[in-house]
């Protein structure tokens, strides 16, 4: 049985300093601060999240998501400028 992660701390992301990938003019990628896995794409001022089996969501800001790869809690406060 895997050991539960008991010390999950939110990983704050700022669009100016925390983003590792370069944004495209229209779509900005939101990536995990620990493992760099793609969490979502900012489109038209909202975050586009896509999950397995065709589940897709467009959500407003602020956004919080747990990385499916490493379990880090990530936050995005506002759309990329």
Secondary structure, DSSP 8 states (H G I E B T S, - for coil): ---------EEEE-TTTT--S---SS-EEEE-TTT--EEEEEETTEEEEE-GGG-EEEE-SSEEEE-TTT--EEEE-S---
